[in-house]
Amino acid sequence: MSRWAFVTGAGGDIGGAIADLLAVRGWSVICADIAHDRAEARAAAIRAAGGVAEAVYVDVTDEASVAAAARAALALGDVRALVNNAGRAFAPTMATTDYASWRRDMALNLDGAFLCIRAFQDHLLAGGGAIVNMGSVNGIGMYGNPAYSAAKAGLLHLTRCLAVEFGPHQVRVNAVAPGTVRTQAWNERLAVNPNVFDEVTAYYPLGRVATPAHVAAAVAFLLSEDAAHITGVVLPVDGGISAGIPQLSAAITQGH
Ligand SMILES: NC(=O)c1ccc[n+]([C@@H]2O[C@H](COP(=O)([O-])OP(=O)(O)OC[C@H]3O[C@@H](n4cnc5c(N)ncnc54)[C@H](O)[C@@H]3O)[C@@H](O)[C@H]2O)c1
C-alpha cells in the first residue's frame, strides 16, 4: 500500500521541490497550498513524470480549512508524512511590526504548523510516521524579521517537544533550518536590490546560497528510513552560516 505525504506550501519553490523529490522516492504526494492553481500544476507535473500526486486546497491559518484538507487527504490514502513548509516573513524590523503584522507572522509560521499537526496527529500516532517542520536560521539567530524569527524559533522548540511526546508512538518529528534559498519569496527584495543574492552570498562559508533542491534533499532524508533513529533534531541547511561568518572570523583573528 502506498504511503502518502502531505506537503503544505507545495505550490511554492521549496515545497514544490520537496513534493517532486518525495514522489521520486516513492511517496504519493498531496500538494497542499492556498494557491490552489499552483498546487494543481505541481501535482500534474509529478503525475506527468510518472509519480502519484493530488492537489488539495488549504489555508494553514484557518482551522476549518486545515480540518477539511486533512479529511480530503486521509480519504485519498494513508498519510504517514507531514511536511509543514508553508510560510513567509512579513514585517522586516521591530519598527515595522504592529500587532496585526505580528499576528500574521505567528499565524502563518507557527499556528499553521500547529493546526496541521493537530489535524493529522491521531492518524499518525495510531500507525507511526514522520513530521518535518520548515524552520529557518532565523529561528536560531538574528537575520532580520523579528516576528517571523520568533515564530520559527517557536516551531523549532515545538519540534523538540513533539519528538518527545510522539516518540513512544513511533512518530518522528524533526525540522530543517535553511539559510538563504533562492526562491520567489525573495522577489520583493530583488526588486529593491538586484544584487541582494550576491550581497548575502558573501557571508556564507560555502560561498553560495541554497537551491530549493538542497532543502528538499534534507527533508526527504529526515522522512526516510535512513533517518529511522533521528527525532527532535534541527538540521541546518545553511551553507554553514549558523556555524559562523568567515569575515567576522578573519576580523577577529587578524590573519594570525
Ligand atoms: N526562501 C528562503 O530563503 C527561506 C529560508 C529559510 C526558510 N524558508 C522557509 O521555507 C518555506 C517555503 O518558502 P519558499 O521560499 O519556498 O516560499 P514560496 O513563496 O515559494 O512558497 C511558499 C508557499 O506557501 C504558500 N502559502 C502561503 N500562505 C499559505 C497559507 N496560509 N496556507 C497554505 N499555503 C500558504 C504560498 O502560496 C506558496 O506556495 C517557508 O516556511 C519559509 O519560511 C525559506
The ligand as an SDF file (V2000), in Angstrom:
LIG
                    3D

 44 48  0  0  0  0  0  0  0  0999 V2000
   13.4840   31.2320    0.6960 N   0  0  0  0  0  0  0  0  0  0  0  0
   14.2680   31.3020    1.7660 C   0  0  0  0  0  0  0  0  0  0  0  0
   15.3210   31.9710    1.7600 O   0  0  0  0  0  0  0  0  0  0  0  0
   13.8800   30.5690    3.0300 C   0  0  0  0  0  0  0  0  0  0  0  0
   14.8320   30.4470    4.0470 C   0  0  0  0  0  0  0  0  0  0  0  0
   14.5090   29.7800    5.2280 C   0  0  0  0  0  0  0  0  0  0  0  0
   13.2490   29.2190    5.3590 C   0  0  0  0  0  0  0  0  0  0  0  0
   12.3420   29.3560    4.3590 N   0  0  0  0  0  0  0  0  0  0  0  0
   11.0210   28.7570    4.5750 C   0  0  0  0  0  0  0  0  0  0  0  0
   10.7230   27.8480    3.5390 O   0  0  0  0  0  0  0  0  0  0  0  0
    9.3080   27.7620    3.3710 C   0  0  0  0  0  0  0  0  0  0  0  0
    8.9340   27.9030    1.9050 C   0  0  0  0  0  0  0  0  0  0  0  0
    9.3970   29.1480    1.4370 O   0  0  0  0  0  0  0  0  0  0  0  0
    9.6840   29.4740   -0.1000 P   0  0  0  0  0  0  0  0  0  0  0  0
   10.9160   30.2940   -0.1390 O   0  0  0  0  0  0  0  0  0  0  0  0
    9.5890   28.2240   -0.9340 O   0  0  0  0  0  0  0  0  0  0  0  0
    8.4670   30.4250   -0.4190 O   0  0  0  0  0  0  0  0  0  0  0  0
    7.3710   30.4000   -1.5970 P   0  0  0  0  0  0  0  0  0  0  0  0
    6.7090   31.7430   -1.5280 O   0  0  0  0  0  0  0  0  0  0  0  0
    7.9770   29.9570   -2.8950 O   0  0  0  0  0  0  0  0  0  0  0  0
    6.3690   29.2690   -1.1090 O   0  0  0  0  0  0  0  0  0  0  0  0
    5.5040   29.4450   -0.0250 C   0  0  0  0  0  0  0  0  0  0  0  0
    4.2070   28.7400   -0.3610 C   0  0  0  0  0  0  0  0  0  0  0  0
    3.3630   28.7880    0.8000 O   0  0  0  0  0  0  0  0  0  0  0  0
    2.0370   29.0460    0.3470 C   0  0  0  0  0  0  0  0  0  0  0  0
    1.2410   29.6420    1.4040 N   0  0  0  0  0  0  0  0  0  0  0  0
    1.3010   30.9170    1.8720 C   0  0  0  0  0  0  0  0  0  0  0  0
    0.3680   31.1260    2.7980 N   0  0  0  0  0  0  0  0  0  0  0  0
   -0.3040   29.9510    2.9270 C   0  0  0  0  0  0  0  0  0  0  0  0
   -1.3890   29.5380    3.7350 C   0  0  0  0  0  0  0  0  0  0  0  0
   -1.9960   30.3880    4.5970 N   0  0  0  0  0  0  0  0  0  0  0  0
   -1.8250   28.2630    3.6150 N   0  0  0  0  0  0  0  0  0  0  0  0
   -1.2540   27.4000    2.7470 C   0  0  0  0  0  0  0  0  0  0  0  0
   -0.2190   27.7490    1.9430 N   0  0  0  0  0  0  0  0  0  0  0  0
    0.2480   29.0040    2.0460 C   0  0  0  0  0  0  0  0  0  0  0  0
    2.2120   30.0030   -0.8240 C   0  0  0  0  0  0  0  0  0  0  0  0
    1.0590   30.0440   -1.6590 O   0  0  0  0  0  0  0  0  0  0  0  0
    3.4400   29.4210   -1.5110 C   0  0  0  0  0  0  0  0  0  0  0  0
    3.0890   28.4810   -2.4980 O   0  0  0  0  0  0  0  0  0  0  0  0
    8.7070   28.8330    4.3060 C   0  0  0  0  0  0  0  0  0  0  0  0
    8.3050   28.2330    5.5160 O   0  0  0  0  0  0  0  0  0  0  0  0
    9.8710   29.7570    4.5540 C   0  0  0  0  0  0  0  0  0  0  0  0
    9.7620   30.4490    5.7720 O   0  0  0  0  0  0  0  0  0  0  0  0
   12.6290   29.9940    3.1960 C   0  0  0  0  0  0  0  0  0  0  0  0
  1  2  1  0
  2  3  2  0
  2  4  1  0
  4  5  1  0
  4 44  2  0
  5  6  2  0
  6  7  1  0
  7  8  2  0
  8  9  1  0
  8 44  1  0
  9 10  1  0
  9 42  1  0
 10 11  1  0
 11 12  1  0
 11 40  1  0
 12 13  1  0
 13 14  1  0
 14 15  2  0
 14 16  1  0
 14 17  1  0
 17 18  1  0
 18 19  2  0
 18 20  1  0
 18 21  1  0
 21 22  1  0
 22 23  1  0
 23 24  1  0
 23 38  1  0
 24 25  1  0
 25 26  1  0
 25 36  1  0
 26 27  1  0
 26 35  1  0
 27 28  2  0
 28 29  1  0
 29 30  1  0
 29 35  2  0
 30 31  1  0
 30 32  2  0
 32 33  1  0
 33 34  2  0
 34 35  1  0
 36 37  1  0
 36 38  1  0
 38 39  1  0
 40 41  1  0
 40 42  1  0
 42 43  1  0
M  CHG  2   8   1  16  -1
M  END
$$$$
